[in-house]
Amino acid sequence: MSTRVEKSALVDVPVRQAYDQWTQFEEFPRFMGGVESVTQVADDRLDWVAEISGVRRRWRARILEQVPDRKVAWAATQGTTNAGAVTFEELDGGQTSVTLVLDYEPEGLVEGAGDALHLVERQVEADLERFKELIESEGEASGAW
């Protein structure tokens, strides 16, 4: 059975800066807990390695939709089953609302128990908070899409 998590964060940077930082996929370990590495193997393909509920997982994801300053959507094509999207909404005062939607399939008893305890939901919330801290403290994105 699939689980969906949806969380948002308000970041005090313009939408272009938030989007440009998010699309630096190989820097995800800087703010995503449990993510060991993300390698961009093609414009639309990413190889992930992460520790989920104490279990090391690998998967390849394909970027299905990428709209500058608006949205990045993906789905796993190999390995751990997951899909989602992150959207960016420009707000007044140079702020941006960043919303992450994640659909995933817990595997095994450990991940099932973690799912029941809403561990992924709390992880997504913490990841968005660390993204906010990173982008606001850096003053600019570390690269551009």
ChimeraX attribute file (.defattr): number of C-alpha atoms within 10 A of each C-alpha:
attribute: neighborCount
match mode: 1-to-1
recipient: residues
	/A:1	7
	/A:2	9
	/A:3	15
	/A:4	14
	/A:5	16
	/A:6	15
	/A:7	16
	/A:8	17
	/A:9	17
	/A:10	16
	/A:11	22
	/A:12	19
	/A:13	22
	/A:14	20
	/A:15	22
	/A:16	20
	/A:17	20
	/A:18	27
	/A:19	26
	/A:20	19
	/A:21	21
	/A:22	23
	/A:23	19
	/A:24	16
	/A:25	16
	/A:26	16
	/A:27	16
	/A:28	20
	/A:29	16
	/A:30	14
	/A:31	18
	/A:32	19
	/A:33	16
	/A:34	17
	/A:35	18
	/A:36	17
	/A:37	19
	/A:38	20
	/A:39	15
	/A:40	16
	/A:41	10
	/A:42	10
	/A:43	8
	/A:44	13
	/A:45	18
	/A:46	21
	/A:47	19
	/A:48	22
	/A:49	18
	/A:50	19
	/A:51	13
	/A:52	18
	/A:53	18
	/A:54	10
	/A:55	11
	/A:56	12
	/A:57	15
	/A:58	16
	/A:59	17
	/A:60	21
	/A:61	23
	/A:62	18
	/A:63	18
	/A:64	14
	/A:65	13
	/A:66	17
	/A:67	11
	/A:68	14
	/A:69	19
	/A:70	15
	/A:71	17
	/A:72	20
	/A:73	19
	/A:74	20
	/A:75	20
	/A:76	20
	/A:77	15
	/A:78	13
	/A:79	13
	/A:80	18
	/A:81	17
	/A:82	21
	/A:83	20
	/A:84	19
	/A:85	19
	/A:86	20
	/A:87	19
	/A:88	25
	/A:89	17
	/A:90	17
	/A:91	15
	/A:92	7
	/A:93	9
	/A:94	12
	/A:95	16
	/A:96	23
	/A:97	19
	/A:98	24
	/A:99	18
	/A:100	21
	/A:101	16
	/A:102	21
	/A:103	16
	/A:104	19
	/A:105	16
	/A:106	22
	/A:107	16
	/A:108	8
	/A:109	9
	/A:110	14
	/A:111	18
	/A:112	15
	/A:113	14
	/A:114	15
	/A:115	18
	/A:116	12
	/A:117	11
	/A:118	13
	/A:119	15
	/A:120	21
	/A:121	18
	/A:122	12
	/A:123	14
	/A:124	20
	/A:125	18
	/A:126	16
	/A:127	20
	/A:128	21
	/A:129	17
	/A:130	16
	/A:131	22
	/A:132	19
	/A:133	14
	/A:134	17
	/A:135	21
	/A:136	16
	/A:137	9
	/A:138	9
	/A:139	11
	/A:140	17
	/A:141	19
	/A:142	14
	/A:143	11
	/A:144	14
	/A:145	13
